[in-house]
Amino acid sequence: CGIRTDFLDYTVDRSPYKQGKFLPGTHIPIFPPEEIWETRPTYLFILPWNLKDEIMDQMAGIRDWGGQFIVPIPEVRIY
């Protein structure tokens, strides 16, 4: 689908088995969620839309620095 590091700097996953690897077909690294607090991104792109409420609750602290959530499915929404 053409998504590379020029669009996403990195992704995060709670699974230690995925951390330190890359998303298939890209060169986008997978880090533990703590990376978010270290890099303070402006936007957090949530791909598993069915878990958006849970993820937004867990990551609510990004709003402290003005961060927002983007959920692209079923339609693009910014929270």
N, C-alpha and C positions, 0 to 999 in steps of 0.2 A: 504494500500500500504506500510505499515511499516515505514512511516516517523514519527519520534518522535523528542523530544528535543535534542537527540544526533546528529541530522542532522540540524535542525532549532531551534535556541534559542527562537525565537519569530516571529510573523508576525505582520504586521501593516495594519490598515484600517482606512480610514477617517470617517467612520460612527461611531458616538458615541454609537449607539445601539449595535455594535459588540465589542467595546473596553471593556476590563475587563473580557471578556469571553475567551473561548478556541476554537480552531478549532475542528470540530466534529470528533470523533473517535481518537483523539490524546490528549495530554496534553500540546499542544503548545499554549501559551497565545497570545492574540490579544491586541496590544497597539496602541496608536495614532502614526502617522508618526514622531512626535518629538522624539520618542525613538531612531530613527536612528541617529539623531544628537548627542544624549547623549552617545550612545554606540559605534559609529563609526565602523560599521562592515567592514570587508575587502570585502565582497561580498554582493550584494543585489540581491536576487533571485526573479525574476518577473514571477509570474505564469500567470496573465492575458496577454498573449503574444499579444493580439490584442490592448492592451493599452500601449505597451512597449515604444513607442515614447513619449507619454504624460508623463508617469511615469519617464522616463529617463530625460526629460526636467525639471520636478518638482524636481527631486532629483540629478541634475547635480553636486551639491556641494559635493557629496561624493567623487568625484575625487580629491578634495582638500587634502584629506588624503590618496589618493591612492586606494580608493574604486573602485570596478568594478561591472558591472551588469551581471547577468547570466539569460539568457532567454532559457528555456529548450524545447520550442515548437515553430515551428515544428521540429527543430533540435537544439541541445545544441549550444549556441553561447555565447561568453563572450565579453562584450563591455567595 
